[in-house]
Amino acid sequence: MSGSQVMIVMIVLIVSVASIIRARFNARHGIFEVRRGREQFIAPPADDGTKAELIKELEVLRERVKVLERIATDERQTRSIAAEIEALREK
């Protein structure tokens, strides 16, 4: 390879690496390319304790679904189901 060919390869390599680094940086900060060169900022989700709250709420909802599934699938009389629902409301 001659000196000019090596120089062209180096320029292409530098531009490629720079575009990859730029894309990673933009992705970390919520900037995504929408259409040919237009960029749109998409705010990353805030982690100010809301994630922990959502996880806790999800666990509570899963527990409720388990109880409702148990009530719906058990073959009990109507009175026992109504009593169990009232007992759950009192909790």
N, C-alpha and C positions, 0 to 999 in steps of 0.2 A: 504494500500500500504506500502510496506517496503521501507526502505531508499534507496536501490539500484534502485528500480523502479522509485521513485521520481527523483533520479539523472538522470536516462535515459530520462525521460520526460522533465526535465529541459534542458538537452543538446540538445534534438531534438527541443525544443522551441527556444532556443538561436540560433541555426543554421538556423532555418526557418526565424526568425526575421532578422538575419544578411543578409540572401540572399535576402530578400525583400528590405531591405535598400540599399543593393548594386545594385540591379536592378533599383531602383528609381534613385539613383545617376548616374548610367551609362546612363539611358534614358535622364536625364536632360542635360548631357554633350555630347549627341550624340554618345554614344558607344552602339552598339547593337551586340548581339551574332548572328553570321552567321551560323555556324555549330558547333556542339558539342565542346564547349569551345573556338572556334576561335572567336575573337571579331573584329569588324570593326568600325572604327571611321567615323561617318557621321556628318559633320559640321552643326550645327544649322544655320538657316538663320540669317544673320547679320541684325540688326535693327538700321542702321545708317542713317535713313531718307529715305531709299529706299522703305520702306513699305508705307509711306505717298505719295511718288511719284507714286507708282503703283496704289494706291487707286485713286489719282487724274486722272491719265491716264485712269483708268477704267471708271470713271465718264464721261470723255470726249468721250471715245469710245461708251459708252451707249447712250450719247446724239446724236452722229453721226448716230448710228443705228436707233434711233427713227426718225431722219430726213429722212433717206433713206427709212424706212418703210412707212412714210407718203407720200413721193414722189412716191413710187412704188404702193401704194394702192389707192391714189387719182385718180379719173377719170378726168384728165385735158388734155388739148391739149398739143401737143409736145412743142409748143412755150413757154407756161407758165412753163412747167417743166424745159426747158433749161434756162429760165430766172431765175428761183429759184436756180438752180444749180450754175449759174454764181454769183448770189447774195451771196450764201453761200461761194463761193471761195474767194470773196472779204473780208469776215470777218476776 
